[in-house]
Amino acid sequence: MTDISIFIVEDDPMVLEVNKSFLSKMSGFTLIGQAQTYEEAYKWIVQCKPNLVLLDMYLPDKPGIELLQKIRNEQIPSDVIMITAARDAKTVQDVIRMGAFDYLIKPFQFERFQTALQNYTNTLKKMRSSTNIKQEDVDAWFGLKQDDDSTLPKGLNDLTMKQIMDGLVENNAPITSEQLAQNVGMARVTVRKYLDFLANNGKVHIDLKYGTVGRPTKYYSIN
């Protein structure tokens, strides 16, 4: 799968740099443009047709929600994640009705930003690789749990777990935590934490391979 193209619409230079910094920490994404106004953003989105638009609600010329509506009305093939300080229920409901993929409320941490983009990546991969969608696929995209076994301990979340499991399945061979971290665009310490949890629950098998010196290398695979 080629990199997912990203276009950022944000009028605050400081927030724009934060979002770009967050994006640079993740692999599998390419920033293809940025804009600070409705008119500039619309012009470039029509021309570039990015996979995903990170769209601020409050722009100096028109509200971001009007740009979302225009993208939908003109059937531009770009998905949208809203990034805004707006917290009122009506705004959130309107954005959901217009088909935004996710809604990030400022200020947010890198982990929430990462989760949103990972979930989008998982959904896009599934859509591109499947002709028939199962109910469990839809449930996974919307963060719905299938049973009590999906409950994770504090500090772990379902979306990141799904990204790691998908990475193990796609690799289809034993892999180190460092290699998997590179594949899924996460920090190695994060991936290792999830792999250890999976191993302790019998869902992942660990093979130890010894070199000539030093500690053995752990290779993980799905049981």
N, CA, C and O of each residue as an XYZ file, in Angstrom:
892
protein
N       0.846     -1.197      0.000
C       0.000      0.000      0.000
C       0.880      1.244      0.000
O       1.777      1.377      0.833
N       0.620      2.162     -0.945
C       1.402      3.387     -1.015
C       1.038      4.307      0.137
O       0.026      4.113      0.810
N       1.877      5.310      0.353
C       1.629      6.257      1.436
C       0.271      6.939      1.267
O      -0.172      7.199      0.148
N      -0.373      7.221      2.382
C      -1.637      7.946      2.382
C      -1.330      9.432      2.292
O      -0.551      9.956      3.089
N      -1.936     10.114      1.328
C      -1.682     11.540      1.130
C      -2.544     12.363      2.096
O      -3.737     12.110      2.257
N      -1.914     13.347      2.730
C      -2.555     14.168      3.753
C      -2.503     15.641      3.344
O      -1.480     16.121      2.855
N      -3.617     16.355      3.549
C      -3.670     17.803      3.357
C      -4.175     18.409      4.665
O      -5.204     17.982      5.190
N      -3.452     19.409      5.196
C      -3.814     20.023      6.467
C      -4.386     21.420      6.226
O      -3.794     22.240      5.524
N      -5.551     21.671      6.825
C      -6.173     22.997      6.761
C      -6.223     23.552      8.184
O      -7.000     23.081      9.014
N      -5.388     24.555      8.457
C      -5.260     25.107      9.817
C      -4.730     26.532      9.715
O      -3.688     26.763      9.101
N      -5.446     27.499     10.316
C      -5.035     28.898     10.194
C      -4.068     29.339     11.282
O      -3.437     30.387     11.148
N      -3.936     28.574     12.348
C      -3.012     28.916     13.436
C      -1.643     28.317     13.125
O      -1.505     27.093     13.131
N      -0.623     29.139     12.853
C       0.697     28.620     12.482
C       1.289     27.672     13.523
O       1.939     26.688     13.169
N       1.068     27.962     14.799
C       1.628     27.115     15.844
C       0.976     25.740     15.849
O       1.659     24.721     15.942
N      -0.356     25.717     15.746
C      -1.074     24.440     15.716
C      -0.714     23.665     14.451
O      -0.578     22.442     14.480
N      -0.561     24.387     13.345
C      -0.165     23.747     12.084
C       1.164     23.023     12.236
O       1.314     21.889     11.780
N       2.127     23.674     12.875
C       3.442     23.056     13.065
C       3.354     21.842     13.988
O       4.059     20.855     13.779
N       2.489     21.907     15.014
C       2.305     20.764     15.909
C       1.747     19.581     15.140
O       2.230     18.459     15.289
N       0.728     19.822     14.312
C       0.130     18.743     13.527
C       1.132     18.142     12.546
O       1.172     16.927     12.354
N       1.928     18.990     11.936
C       2.950     18.506     11.004
C       4.013     17.698     11.750
O       4.510     16.693     11.242
N       4.355     18.148     12.957
C       5.322     17.413     13.772
C       4.788     16.041     14.148
O       5.512     15.049     14.067
N       3.513     15.976     14.563
C       2.881     14.694     14.884
C       2.918     13.772     13.672
O       3.254     12.593     13.782
N       2.567     14.325     12.517
C       2.511     13.520     11.283
C       3.886     12.981     10.917
O       4.005     11.857     10.428
N       4.925     13.777     11.152
C       6.285     13.359     10.788
C       6.779     12.181     11.628
O       7.725     11.496     11.241
N       6.138     11.945     12.782
C       6.530     10.831     13.639
C       5.957      9.500     13.160
O       6.323      8.445     13.677
N       5.069      9.542     12.184
C       4.383      8.332     11.726
C       4.805      8.005     10.298
O       4.971      8.899      9.469
N       4.976      6.728     10.023
C       5.296      6.302      8.670
C       4.018      5.953      7.928
O       2.981      5.699      8.540
N       4.103      5.944      6.600
C       2.951      5.582      5.780
C       2.083      6.760      5.380
O       1.015      6.578      4.794
N       2.542      7.988      5.699
C       1.762      9.177      5.368
C       2.662     10.202      4.680
O       3.832     10.348      5.031
N       2.106     10.904      3.702
C       2.843     11.956      3.010
C       2.018     13.240      3.024
O       0.881     13.258      2.552
N       2.588     14.303      3.562
C       1.926     15.600      3.558
C       2.097     16.219      2.176
O       3.220     16.499      1.757
N       0.992     16.433      1.465
C       1.081     16.950      0.097
C       0.688     18.417     -0.004
O       0.793     19.013     -1.076
N       0.237     19.007      1.105
C      -0.110     20.419      1.044
C      -0.727     20.916      2.334
O      -1.082     20.137      3.218
N      -0.846     22.236      2.422
C      -1.438     22.867      3.590
C      -2.073     24.178      3.171
O      -1.669     24.780      2.176
N      -3.070     24.624      3.929
C      -3.754     25.878      3.631
C      -4.259     26.478      4.928
O      -4.478     25.770      5.912
N      -4.443     27.801      4.920
C      -4.895     28.505      6.114
C      -6.282     29.120      5.960
O      -6.825     29.666      6.921
N      -6.860     29.039      4.764
C      -8.189     29.597      4.525
C      -9.062     28.590      3.783
O      -8.571     27.633      3.185
N     -10.363     28.833      3.839
C     -11.340     28.001      3.133
C     -11.067     28.001      1.631
O     -10.973     26.939      1.015
N     -10.941     29.186      1.046
C     -10.801     29.295     -0.409
C      -9.522     28.622     -0.907
O      -9.542     27.893     -1.899
N      -8.416     28.871     -0.215
C      -7.146     28.257     -0.605
C      -7.220     26.743     -0.470
O      -6.754     26.012     -1.344
N      -7.806     26.274      0.628
C      -7.916     24.838      0.861
C      -8.771     24.174     -0.213
O      -8.395     23.133     -0.752
N      -9.915     24.767     -0.523
C     -10.807     24.181     -1.523
C     -10.105     24.056     -2.878
O     -10.205     23.027     -3.546
N      -9.404     25.102     -3.268
C      -8.706     25.091     -4.555
C      -7.713     23.929     -4.636
O      -7.670     23.209     -5.634
N      -6.919     23.754     -3.581
C      -5.890     22.722     -3.611
C      -6.458     21.316     -3.422
O      -5.942     20.356     -3.995
N      -7.508     21.193     -2.629
C      -8.109     19.870     -2.428
C      -8.733     19.361     -3.726
O      -8.609     18.181     -4.052
N      -9.399     20.241     -4.463
C      -9.965     19.855     -5.762
C      -8.864     19.402     -6.702
O      -9.031     18.438     -7.449
N      -7.745     20.099     -6.663
C      -6.644     19.790     -7.578
C      -5.883     18.533     -7.156
O      -5.572     17.689     -7.996
N      -5.578     18.403     -5.852
C      -4.717     17.311     -5.374
C      -5.492     16.049     -5.013
O      -4.956     14.944     -5.103
N      -6.749     16.207     -4.605
C      -7.581     15.089     -4.152
C      -6.827     14.180     -3.169
O      -6.586     13.010     -3.463
N      -6.460     14.721     -2.012
C      -5.746     13.910     -1.010
C      -6.626     12.802     -0.466
O      -7.852     12.908     -0.489
N      -6.005     11.739      0.024
C      -6.778     10.678      0.673
C      -7.497     11.214      1.908
O      -8.653     10.879      2.164
N      -6.791     12.054      2.670
C      -7.311     12.502      3.959
C      -7.022     13.979      4.170
O      -5.908     14.446      3.931
N      -8.044     14.714      4.624
C      -7.897     16.125      4.965
C      -8.032     16.282      6.474
O      -9.019     15.832      7.057
N      -7.056     16.910      7.106
C      -7.134     17.273      8.518
C      -7.641     18.705      8.557
O      -6.903     19.635      8.232
N      -8.889     18.889      8.949
C      -9.596     20.150      8.736
C      -9.972     20.845     10.037
O     -10.680     20.287     10.874
N      -9.486     22.071     10.190
C      -9.845     22.886     11.347
C     -11.255     23.446     11.166
O     -11.666     23.750     10.046
N     -11.990     23.581     12.263
C     -13.360     24.078     12.197
C     -13.403     25.590     11.956
O     -14.235     26.082     11.194
N     -12.489     26.326     12.620
C     -12.553     27.782     12.573
C     -11.497     28.338     11.618
O     -10.305     28.334     11.927
N     -11.949     28.817     10.452
C     -11.064     29.413      9.458
C     -11.442     30.891      9.301
O     -12.579     31.261      9.592
N     -10.524     31.732      8.852
C     -10.783     33.175      8.840
C     -11.856     33.624      7.860
O     -12.500     34.646      8.097
N     -12.076     32.890      6.756
C     -13.047     33.344      5.761
C     -14.389     32.610      5.845
O     -15.441     33.236      5.710
N     -14.365     31.301      6.066
C     -15.593     30.523      6.211
C     -15.349     29.382      7.189
O     -14.204     28.959      7.348
N     -16.377     28.872      7.845
C     -16.193     27.753      8.770
C     -15.724     26.493      8.047
O     -16.105     26.239      6.904
N     -14.893     25.712      8.730
C     -14.407     24.466      8.152
C     -15.522     23.491      7.832
O     -15.405     22.692      6.903
N     -16.616     23.551      8.603
C     -17.720     22.623      8.367
C     -18.361     22.875      6.999
O     -18.916     21.955      6.398
N     -18.289     24.117      6.504
C     -18.804     24.409      5.170
C     -17.915     23.786      4.101
O     -18.403     23.382      3.045
N     -16.615     23.707      4.369
C     -15.715     23.045      3.434
C     -15.977     21.546      3.419
O     -15.966     20.922      2.358
N     -16.214     20.963      4.598
C     -16.573     19.549      4.669
C     -17.838     19.285      3.857
O     -17.907     18.311      3.107
N     -18.835     20.149      4.007
C     -20.087     19.980      3.279
C     -19.863     20.101      1.763
O     -20.462     19.358      0.986
N     -19.014     21.023      1.354
C     -18.728     21.210     -0.073
C     -18.002     19.994     -0.648
O     -18.283     19.566     -1.767
N     -17.068     19.444      0.127
C     -16.362     18.234     -0.307
C     -17.357     17.101     -0.521
O     -17.258     16.354     -1.495
N     -18.315     16.979      0.392
C     -19.322     15.919      0.279
C     -20.277     16.189     -0.889
O     -20.571     15.283     -1.669
N     -20.756     17.420     -1.009
C     -21.712     17.749     -2.068
C     -21.125     17.536     -3.465
O     -21.830     17.123     -4.386
N     -19.833     17.819     -3.611
C     -19.188     17.682     -4.915
C     -18.543     16.302     -5.097
O     -17.887     16.035     -6.104
N     -18.744     15.438     -4.106
C     -18.255     14.059     -4.167
C     -16.750     13.990     -4.456
O     -16.288     13.145     -5.223
N     -16.011     14.887     -3.831
C     -14.548     14.836     -3.919
C     -14.077     13.630     -3.112
O     -14.455     13.491     -1.949
N     -13.264     12.757     -3.697
C     -12.899     11.501     -3.020
C     -11.832     11.677     -1.944
O     -10.769     11.061     -2.004
N     -12.125     12.518     -0.966
C     -11.211     12.750      0.146
C     -11.973     12.540      1.448
O     -13.099     13.013      1.601
N     -11.350     11.829      2.385
C     -11.929     11.679      3.711
C     -11.462     12.837      4.582
O     -10.469     13.498      4.278
N     -12.196     13.073      5.677
C     -11.928     14.244      6.515
C     -11.907     13.856      7.985
O     -12.787     13.142      8.466
N     -10.890     14.336      8.691
C     -10.855     14.300     10.149
C     -10.898     15.743     10.623
O     -10.017     16.536     10.292
N     -11.927     16.087     11.401
C     -12.042     17.439     11.920
C     -11.130     17.619     13.125
O     -11.033     16.742     13.984
N     -10.462     18.771     13.176
C      -9.595     19.115     14.301
C     -10.032     20.483     14.795
O      -9.855     21.478     14.092
N     -10.601     20.549     15.997
C     -11.242     21.777     16.427
C     -11.364     21.873     17.938
O     -11.252     20.880     18.656
N     -11.596     23.086     18.397
C     -11.857     23.310     19.822
C     -13.350     23.265     20.112
O     -13.750     23.328     21.275
N     -14.182     23.159     19.083
C     -15.640     23.141     19.281
C     -16.057     21.865     20.005
O     -15.723     20.757     19.584
N     -16.799     22.044     21.110
C     -17.188     20.900     21.932
C     -18.700     20.725     22.049
O     -19.157     19.762     22.664
N     -19.483     21.633     21.475
C     -20.925     21.530     21.648
C     -21.477     20.346     20.856
O     -20.989     20.013     19.776
N     -22.500     19.726     21.419
C     -23.045     18.494     20.861
C     -23.570     18.688     19.440
O     -23.414     17.799     18.603
N     -24.185     19.826     19.156
C     -24.752     20.046     17.825
C     -23.672     20.057     16.751
O     -23.843     19.469     15.683
N     -22.564     20.724     17.038
C     -21.471     20.777     16.058
C     -20.927     19.382     15.786
O     -20.724     18.995     14.635
N     -20.692     18.630     16.859
C     -20.191     17.272     16.693
C     -21.182     16.434     15.882
O     -20.782     15.682     14.993
N     -22.457     16.565     16.186
C     -23.480     15.801     15.476
C     -23.528     16.191     13.998
O     -23.647     15.324     13.133
N     -23.436     17.489     13.705
C     -23.451     17.945     12.314
C     -22.260     17.390     11.537
O     -22.402     16.963     10.391
N     -21.093     17.398     12.166
C     -19.888     16.887     11.509
C     -20.023     15.394     11.219
O     -19.646     14.927     10.144
N     -20.560     14.654     12.177
C     -20.749     13.209     11.979
C     -21.741     12.961     10.854
O     -21.530     12.075     10.025
N     -22.819     13.732     10.818
C     -23.823     13.572      9.763
C     -23.242     13.818      8.376
O     -23.684     13.225      7.391
N     -22.254     14.694      8.311
C     -21.640     15.004      7.017
C     -20.541     14.016      6.643
O     -19.929     14.133      5.581
N     -20.296     13.045      7.514
C     -19.390     11.966      7.141
C     -17.937     12.135      7.508
O     -17.074     11.513      6.888
N     -17.632     12.969      8.509
C     -16.243     13.060      8.968
C     -15.816     11.720      9.549
O     -16.599     11.059     10.231
N     -14.582     11.318      9.283
C     -14.096     10.030      9.759
C     -13.835     10.045     11.249
O     -14.050      9.043     11.930
N     -13.370     11.178     11.763
C     -13.081     11.288     13.195
C     -13.157     12.751     13.585
O     -13.251     13.629     12.727
N     -13.115     13.014     14.899
C     -13.286     14.359     15.429
C     -12.311     14.526     16.586
O     -12.496     13.926     17.644
N     -11.276     15.334     16.393
C     -10.262     15.553     17.422
C     -10.474     16.914     18.066
O     -10.514     17.934     17.379
N     -10.611     16.926     19.389
C     -10.853     18.155     20.128
C      -9.540     18.705     20.673
O      -8.820     18.012     21.393
N      -9.233     19.948     20.328
C      -8.027     20.606     20.826
C      -8.180     20.925     22.310
O      -9.281     21.223     22.772
N      -7.073     20.864     23.060
C      -5.775     20.316     22.656
C      -5.776     18.801     22.819
O      -6.365     18.282     23.767
N      -5.139     18.104     21.928
C      -5.076     16.653     22.018
C      -3.620     16.208     22.021
O      -2.733     16.934     21.571
N      -3.390     15.004     22.536
C      -2.042     14.452     22.618
C      -1.708     13.668     21.356
O      -2.590     13.316     20.572
N      -0.429     13.403     21.177
C       0.019     12.660     20.002
C      -0.655     11.299     19.910
O      -0.977     10.838     18.815
N      -0.873     10.651     21.056
C      -1.448      9.302     21.047
C      -2.835      9.295     20.416
O      -3.179      8.360     19.691
N      -3.643     10.336     20.685
C      -4.991     10.394     20.087
C      -4.903     10.679     18.595
O      -5.664     10.113     17.809
N      -3.990     11.543     18.202
C      -3.743     11.830     16.787
C      -3.306     10.558     16.072
O      -3.792     10.243     14.986
N      -2.386      9.836     16.694
C      -1.872      8.587     16.127
C      -2.990      7.557     15.973
O      -3.081      6.888     14.944
N      -3.831      7.430     16.983
C      -4.931      6.476     16.934
C      -5.879      6.791     15.783
O      -6.319      5.887     15.073
N      -6.195      8.072     15.597
C      -7.102      8.473     14.522
C      -6.549      8.080     13.156
O      -7.277      7.551     12.316
N      -5.269      8.337     12.936
C      -4.677      8.039     11.628
C      -4.456      6.549     11.432
O      -4.574      6.045     10.315
N      -4.135      5.838     12.509
C      -3.985      4.390     12.395
C      -5.315      3.728     12.070
O      -5.381      2.819     11.243
N      -6.371      4.189     12.727
C      -7.694      3.642     12.453
C      -8.098      3.918     11.010
O      -8.693      3.066     10.350
N      -7.774      5.104     10.529
C      -8.076      5.434      9.131
C      -7.294      4.523      8.187
O      -7.836      4.039      7.194
N      -6.024      4.293      8.500
C      -5.197      3.411      7.667
C      -5.780      2.008      7.618
O      -5.882      1.408      6.548
N      -6.160      1.487      8.777
C      -6.739      0.142      8.831
C      -8.003      0.044      7.983
O      -8.189     -0.918      7.237
N      -8.859      1.036      8.103
C     -10.106      1.044      7.348
C      -9.839      1.107      5.850
O     -10.458      0.381      5.073
N      -8.914      1.978      5.445
C      -8.608      2.129      4.027
C      -8.021      0.845      3.447
O      -8.359      0.449      2.332
N      -7.144      0.203      4.206
C      -6.568     -1.059      3.744
C      -7.647     -2.111      3.539
O      -7.653     -2.823      2.534
N      -8.550     -2.199      4.493
C      -9.612     -3.197      4.407
C     -10.537     -2.916      3.231
O     -10.934     -3.835      2.514
N     -10.874     -1.666      3.035
C     -11.737     -1.285      1.920
C     -11.100     -1.623      0.582
O     -11.779     -2.079     -0.338
N      -9.794     -1.400      0.473
C      -9.105     -1.626     -0.796
C      -8.857     -3.105     -1.080
O      -8.722     -3.509     -2.235
N      -8.799     -3.906     -0.018
C      -8.454     -5.316     -0.202
C      -9.664     -6.240     -0.197
O      -9.535     -7.424     -0.509
N     -10.841     -5.716      0.153
C     -12.021     -6.569      0.288
C     -13.106     -6.170     -0.698
O     -13.315     -4.988     -0.971
N     -13.793     -7.175     -1.229
C     -14.964     -6.922     -2.058
C     -16.234     -7.088     -1.241
O     -17.257     -6.472     -1.542
N     -16.169     -7.918     -0.209
C     -17.300     -8.131      0.685
C     -16.878     -7.802      2.115
O     -15.869     -8.307      2.607
N     -17.654     -6.960      2.767
C     -17.338     -6.503      4.117
C     -18.161     -7.285      5.135
O     -19.377     -7.419      4.993
N     -17.486     -7.800      6.161
C     -18.167     -8.535      7.223
C     -18.574     -7.582      8.342
O     -18.022     -6.489      8.469
N     -19.548     -8.007      9.156
C     -20.013     -7.182     10.259
C     -18.886     -6.886     11.242
O     -18.803     -5.780     11.776
N     -18.018     -7.869     11.484
C     -16.925     -7.642     12.430
C     -15.935     -6.600     11.917
O     -15.297     -5.906     12.708
N     -15.802     -6.488     10.575
C     -14.952     -5.445     10.010
C     -15.523     -4.066     10.338
O     -14.803     -3.170     10.780
N     -16.827     -3.912     10.115
C     -17.490     -2.642     10.409
C     -17.389     -2.327     11.900
O     -17.118     -1.188     12.282
N     -17.609     -3.339     12.742
C     -17.540     -3.144     14.186
C     -16.155     -2.678     14.620
O     -16.017     -1.817     15.488
N     -15.128     -3.267     13.997
C     -13.753     -2.891     14.339
C     -13.479     -1.446     13.949
O     -12.834     -0.721     14.706
N     -13.956     -1.009     12.779
C     -13.726      0.363     12.341
C     -14.366      1.366     13.277
O     -13.819      2.443     13.516
N     -15.543      1.004     13.814
C     -16.251      1.924     14.692
C     -15.895      1.717     16.154
O     -16.524      2.308     17.033
N     -14.888      0.880     16.430
C     -14.422      0.692     17.791
C     -15.369     -0.095     18.664
O     -15.331      0.032     19.888
N     -16.237     -0.922     18.048
C     -17.180     -1.720     18.822
C     -16.546     -3.043     19.204
O     -15.916     -3.692     18.369
N     -16.704     -3.450     20.456
C     -16.115     -4.682     20.942
C     -17.034     -5.855     20.648
O     -18.256     -5.743     20.746
N     -16.433     -6.980     20.288
C     -17.208     -8.157     19.954
C     -17.597     -8.960     21.189
O     -18.686     -9.533     21.240
N     -16.724     -9.004     22.173
C     -17.009     -9.769     23.380
C     -16.143     -9.260     24.519
O     -15.343     -8.341     24.347
N     -16.313     -9.863     25.673
C     -15.570     -9.398     26.853
C     -14.082     -9.628     26.729
O     -13.305     -8.972     27.423
N     -13.647    -10.556     25.849
C     -12.225    -10.845     25.706
C     -11.465     -9.669     25.119
O     -10.243     -9.588     25.242
N     -12.209     -8.732     24.461
C     -11.524     -7.613     23.817
C     -11.150     -6.506     24.806
O     -10.459     -5.556     24.436
N     -11.599     -6.619     26.056
C     -11.291     -5.612     27.054
C      -9.797     -5.614     27.358
O      -9.219     -6.656     27.668
N      -9.181     -4.445     27.266
C      -7.739     -4.346     27.460
C      -7.443     -3.638     28.774
O      -8.257     -2.848     29.250
N      -6.285     -3.914     29.362
C      -5.912     -3.228     30.608
C      -5.627     -1.754     30.365
O      -5.468     -1.324     29.223
N      -5.566     -0.996     31.428
C      -5.301      0.431     31.345
C      -3.976      0.682     30.641
O      -2.981      0.010     30.911
N      -3.971      1.651     29.741
C      -2.758      1.978     29.000
C      -2.707      1.374     27.615
O      -1.867      1.758     26.801
N      -3.611      0.417     27.330
C      -3.693     -0.191     26.001
C      -5.048      0.158     25.398
O      -6.042      0.269     26.116
N      -5.086      0.332     24.072
C      -6.374      0.627     23.442
C      -6.612     -0.287     22.246
O      -5.675     -0.825     21.655
N      -7.879     -0.448     21.906
C      -8.291     -1.407     20.875
C      -7.739     -1.063     19.495
O      -7.330     -1.955     18.751
N      -7.724      0.223     19.148
C      -7.308      0.607     17.806
C      -5.822      0.322     17.573
O      -5.433     -0.180     16.519
N      -5.001      0.652     18.572
C      -3.569      0.356     18.450
C      -3.342     -1.151     18.420
O      -2.501     -1.641     17.667
N      -4.092     -1.883     19.238
C      -3.974     -3.344     19.226
C      -4.317     -3.911     17.855
O      -3.633     -4.810     17.366
N      -5.368     -3.390     17.233
C      -5.756     -3.869     15.906
C      -4.666     -3.578     14.883
O      -4.388     -4.410     14.020
N      -4.044     -2.397     14.973
C      -2.965     -2.044     14.058
C      -1.800     -3.028     14.184
O      -1.221     -3.445     13.180
N      -1.466     -3.391     15.403
C      -0.364     -4.320     15.632
C      -0.726     -5.723     15.147
O       0.095     -6.400     14.528
N      -1.949     -6.158     15.428
C      -2.387     -7.470     14.951
C      -2.404     -7.524     13.427
O      -1.984     -8.516     12.831
N      -2.891     -6.455     12.799
C      -2.883     -6.397     11.332
C      -1.458     -6.465     10.790
O      -1.198     -7.103      9.769
N      -0.532     -5.791     11.494
C       0.862     -5.828     11.067
C       1.448     -7.227     11.143
O       2.217     -7.625     10.267
N       1.094     -7.979     12.182
C       1.558     -9.364     12.308
C       0.978    -10.241     11.206
O       1.675    -11.073     10.626
N      -0.312    -10.040     10.925
C      -0.965    -10.844      9.880
C      -0.372    -10.541      8.513
O      -0.084    -11.457      7.743
N      -0.187     -9.263      8.207
C       0.339     -8.876      6.900
C       1.772     -9.361      6.696
O       2.157     -9.715      5.581
N       2.551     -9.378      7.758
C       3.937     -9.835      7.625
C       4.012    -11.327      7.335
O       4.878    -11.782      6.588
N       3.088    -12.093      7.941
C       2.946    -13.529      7.677
C       4.229    -14.307      7.938
O       4.489    -15.317      7.284
N       5.024    -13.846      8.882
C       6.263    -14.533      9.256
C       6.735    -13.947     10.584
O       6.370    -12.819     10.915
N       7.535    -14.684     11.349
C       8.051    -14.130     12.609
C       8.771    -12.801     12.377
O       9.479    -12.635     11.385
N       8.583    -11.863     13.298
C       9.123    -10.519     13.121
C       9.537     -9.962     14.474
O       8.924    -10.286     15.491
N      10.564     -9.134     14.497
C      10.997     -8.520     15.750
C      10.116     -7.319     16.061
O       9.437     -6.792     15.179
N      10.130     -6.890     17.313
C       9.337     -5.727     17.706
C       9.814     -4.471     16.984
O       9.007     -3.602     16.653
N      11.118     -4.370     16.739
C      11.659     -3.213     16.033
C      11.181     -3.180     14.586
O      10.805     -2.123     14.080
N      11.192     -4.347     13.910
C      10.728     -4.406     12.523
C       9.239     -4.083     12.434
O       8.805     -3.360     11.538
N       8.461     -4.627     13.372
C       7.026     -4.383     13.364
C       6.731     -2.913     13.632
O       5.833     -2.334     13.021
N       7.490     -2.309     14.549
C       7.301     -0.883     14.856
C       7.512     -0.026     13.617
O       6.770      0.929     13.387
N       8.514     -0.361     12.822
C       8.766      0.373     11.584
C       7.621      0.172     10.593
O       7.220      1.110      9.904
N       7.102     -1.040     10.524
C       6.029     -1.348      9.563
C       4.741     -0.607      9.875
O       4.049     -0.144      8.968
N       4.416     -0.493     11.165
C       3.134      0.114     11.545
C       3.268      1.582     11.940
O       2.266      2.234     12.233
N       4.494      2.108     11.953
C       4.693      3.520     12.249
C       4.496      3.896     13.710
O       3.944      4.952     14.019
N       4.953      3.025     14.606
C       4.835      3.309     16.043
C       6.214      3.252     16.702
O       7.190      2.792     16.110
N       6.260      3.728     17.929
C       7.481      3.614     18.712
C       7.689      2.151     19.111
O       6.727      1.429     19.375
N       8.948      1.724     19.151
C       9.234      0.327     19.480
C       8.739     -0.039     20.876
O       8.249     -1.147     21.094
N       8.870      0.905     21.833
C       8.445      0.613     23.208
C       6.940      0.373     23.264
O       6.471     -0.442     24.059
N       6.180      1.079     22.425
C       4.725      0.886     22.380
C       4.395     -0.496     21.834
O       3.586     -1.224     22.410
N       5.026     -0.850     20.720
C       4.776     -2.153     20.092
C       5.161     -3.280     21.035
O       4.444     -4.275     21.143
N       6.288     -3.131     21.715
C       6.764     -4.179     22.626
C       5.756     -4.401     23.762
O       5.525     -5.538     24.175
N       5.159     -3.319     24.264
C       4.183     -3.422     25.347
C       2.973     -4.248     24.906
O       2.485     -5.094     25.656
N       2.495     -3.999     23.691
C       1.341     -4.742     23.177
C       1.704     -6.186     22.865
O       0.912     -7.095     23.118
N       2.885     -6.403     22.322
C       3.319     -7.772     22.015
C       3.466     -8.597     23.287
O       3.099     -9.772     23.314
N       3.992     -7.998     24.321
C       4.133     -8.716     25.591
C       2.763     -9.095     26.149
O       2.584    -10.192     26.678
N       1.796     -8.182     26.027
C       0.436     -8.482     26.482
C      -0.145     -9.649     25.678
O      -0.742    -10.563     26.247
N       0.030     -9.615     24.371
C      -0.483    -10.692     23.511
C       0.197    -12.019     23.820
O      -0.446    -13.068     23.822
N       1.493    -11.967     24.081
C       2.229    -13.195     24.401
C       1.756    -13.783     25.731
O       1.598    -14.996     25.862
N       1.535    -12.918     26.705
C       1.066    -13.383     28.023
C      -0.323    -13.999     27.953
O      -0.691    -14.819     28.793
N      -1.102    -13.592     26.930
C      -2.447    -14.132     26.765
C      -2.517    -15.244     25.729
O      -3.602    -15.680     25.343
N      -1.345    -15.700     25.283
C      -1.288    -16.848     24.391
C      -1.683    -16.587     22.950
O      -1.883    -17.531     22.185
N      -1.800    -15.310     22.563
C      -2.202    -14.995     21.201
C      -1.012    -14.794     20.264
O      -1.156    -14.795     19.041
N       0.149    -14.624     20.860
C       1.378    -14.436     20.079
C       2.441    -15.397     20.594
O       2.597    -15.591     21.800
N       3.168    -15.995     19.653
C       4.257    -16.913     20.002
C       5.597    -16.198     19.867
O       5.795    -15.409     18.943
N       6.510    -16.476     20.786
C       7.836    -15.862     20.762
C       8.882    -16.921     20.463
O       8.945    -17.954     21.129
N       9.703    -16.654     19.455
C      10.859    -17.497     19.133
C      12.132    -16.737     19.496
O      12.270    -15.558     19.170
N      13.040    -17.399     20.157
C      14.323    -16.791     20.502
C      15.385    -17.266     19.528
O      15.564    -18.468     19.333
N      16.088    -16.323     18.918
C      17.175    -16.664     18.006
C      18.470    -16.101     18.568
O      18.582    -14.906     18.841
N      19.439    -16.981     18.734
C      20.699    -16.599     19.356
C      21.750    -16.260     18.301
O      21.916    -16.980     17.317
N      22.448    -15.163     18.521
C      23.555    -14.790     17.658
C      24.860    -15.261     18.258
O      24.883    -16.087     19.171
N      25.930    -14.730     17.740
C      27.243    -15.137     18.241
C      27.541    -14.507     19.598
O      28.217    -15.111     20.430
N      27.031    -13.283     19.822
C      27.259    -12.605     21.098
C      25.962    -11.917     21.517
O      25.049    -11.711     20.717
N      25.917    -11.568     22.813
C      24.797    -10.778     23.309
C      23.541    -11.579     23.580
O      23.553    -12.809     23.537
N      22.469    -10.880     23.855
C      21.211    -11.502     24.206
C      20.502    -12.014     22.951
O      20.740    -11.519     21.849
N      19.633    -13.003     23.128
C      18.896    -13.524     21.968
C      17.882    -12.500     21.465
O      17.414    -11.646     22.218
N      17.556    -12.601     20.186
C      16.563    -11.721     19.575
C      15.201    -12.400     19.599
O      15.082    -13.578     19.263
N      14.172    -11.651     20.000
C      12.813    -12.195     20.054
C      12.101    -11.965     18.724
O      12.098    -10.855     18.193
N      11.502    -13.022     18.197
C      10.676    -12.942     16.983
C       9.243    -13.324     17.347
O       9.005    -14.347     17.988
N       8.301    -12.494     16.933
C       6.900    -12.669     17.301
C       6.081    -13.135     16.102
O       6.308    -12.691     14.977
N       5.132    -14.030     16.347
C       4.203    -14.487     15.313
C       2.874    -14.838     15.971
O       2.835    -15.167     17.156
N       1.787    -14.770     15.207
C       0.466    -15.079     15.740
C       0.312    -16.584     15.920
O       0.673    -17.362     15.037
N      -0.224    -16.987     17.063
C      -0.478    -18.409     17.297
C      -1.615    -18.891     16.423
O      -1.980    -20.066     16.476
